[in-house]
Amino acid sequence: MEMRRSNTIIAVATIVACAAVTANADEVVKIGHVAPLTGGIAHLGKDTENGARLAIEEINASHLVVGGKNVVLQLEAEDDAGDPRTATQVAQKLVDDKVVAVIGHLTSGTTIPASKIYSDAGIVQISPSATNPTYTQQGFKTAYRMVATDAQQGPALATYALKNLHIKTIAIVDDATAYGQGLADQFADAARSQGIKLISRDASTDKTIDFRAILTKIKGEKPDAIMYGGQDATGGPFVRQAQQLGITVPVLAGDGVCTGKLVDLAGKGISQVICSEAGMALEKMPRGTAFEKKYTERFHVPIQTYSPFAYDAVYIIVDAMKRANSTDPQKLSAEMQGTNYVGVLGRTQFDQHGDIKNPVISLYHYVDGNRTLLDSVRM
């Protein structure tokens, strides 16, 4: 009860403070954020929203001035429910609401279809987490991302499996989404090129929670490891059921599975998981410790995965505004290629496609229920 009361007081104080700041503004500038805020991966969406919100609150407290005007930022947070069709509807709503830029979307399956709408409107889109290479290969000058791609994440995971786990055979299962299938494809190509034999390839959906039929088949195939492409909401039950069926081989997965919530979702099977994240580990980020402290003090929940990336993305947008000396979306967009921002993640620069330069892949396992860094690979 006391915690609820404290949170209410903080929320009311924040509203009052925001109202006071807005009252003194010459211009209110809207920045959109889109992620699933409902559904199985809502915790991941709320994590990136929190990161963006924290940045905006800090910037407003610092009294932002752009083009001689006192500017107040306003976060327009929308829920795409992880659904591609909803994502395009929400994207159009943000365009109609005249946001100057968008942080989002979370998944590749929503980020890619929404990107054309933002491109047509000339609005910068920075995804803090979408890893499918297609996103930045469409030729859109407005599309950027804060993380490595699956073309880097898949091979890094396959190389670790070969060199450190000495895997010779593997079975692959994915959730048939742009993210899960895309990562599994990249992993499969890299694994085959390194001499790992692919025994089987199965597909489920991003709503599947009963994997016993697939896993029973895989158990009979006796692979050295299993690779799962998907999110933690389905990856957790996948790992849990594998353990319950007596499958004891390593389960390899990407960043969608590699979260703090996986510990509860996977049960005893958590010790079999080795997973990758398409960015630098929080403890390795130059300002990661300070960010974690601010984040937990503000929101009273642990960081999931990509909130630091959303946080820096907001600051990168503001940096572009300052260099453009304008809040006009077109002028902001023209400055994005020149980004050279040093933040929580360290230095962020973009290549000609909108991908980050010098990306890092982090590899983890779980020890006593805690996600623990195994290795960091700079690509």
C-alpha positions, 0 to 999 in steps of 0.5 A: 500500500505504501509503495502504491501511495509513493508511486501516486505521489511521484506521478502527480508531482511529475504531471504538475512539473510538466504542466509548469514547464509547458506553461513557459514553452515557446514551442511544444514538440512531439516525439512519438514512441511505439511498442507493444504495451499490451500482450505477451511482450508488453514488458519489453515495450514498456521498458523502451517507453520508460527509457524514452520518457526518462530522457524527455523528462531530463531534457525538459528539466534542462530547459531546451532551447532550439532556434532561440525558442524555449522548447518542451518535448512531449512524448506521444506513446502508442501501443502497436500490440506487436501487430504489423497492421496495428503498427501502420495505423499507429504510425499514420496517427503519429504522422497526423499528430505531427510528431517530429520523430519516432522512437520505435517500433520494438519488433522487426515485424512492426518496424518494417511496415511502419517505416514506409509511412514515416518515410513518406512523411519525412519523419525520422524513425529510430528503432531501439531494438529491431534487428531484421536487416531489411528495415534499413535496406529499403532505401528510406533516408528516415530509417535508423536503428540503435542495435546490430542486425540479425546478419551480425547476431545470427553468425555471432551466436553460431560461431559461439556454438561451434567454438565454445560448445563444440556443436556439430548438429542442431535443430531450429525452431522459429515463430514465423515472424519477421524477427524470429524467422529472420534471425533463425535464417541468419543463424542457419546460414552461418551454422551451415557455413561453419560445418554445423549440420542442420537436422531439422527446421520447424515453425510455430507462431508468436502465439504458440505456448504448447511446443510438446509435439515439436519438442518430442520430434526433436528429442528423437532427432538427438541434436547437440543443441536447439536454436529458437527464434522468437520472443521470451513470451514463447521462448520461455514455455519452449525452454520449460517444456524442453526441460520437462521432456528431458531434453538437456542440450543447450537452447540458443536464442536471440535478444527477443528471448534474452530478457530478465523475465525469461527466468520466470518463464523458462523455469528450471530450463533456464540453465540450458539457455545461451542467448545473444543481445544485439548491443552492448551489455549494460554493465559494459556501457560507459554510462550504464551504471549511472543510467540503471540507477536513474532508471530504477529510481524513477520507475521502480522496476529493473531494466529489461533490455533496450531502454538505454537504447531508446534513451540515447535515441531521444538525445540523438534526435535532440542533438540533430535539432540543435545542429539543425537549429530547428525543430522542423522534421525535414531539417532534423532528418537532414542532420541525422547522417552527421550524428556523432553522439556520446551517451549511455551506449558510448559513441553512436554514429550511423552508416549510409543505410542508417545502421550503427557503426561498430556494433557489439553482440553480447552473449549471455547465460543464466547462473542461479537465475541471473543473466550473466555475460559470457562474451562481447563481440565487436562486429 
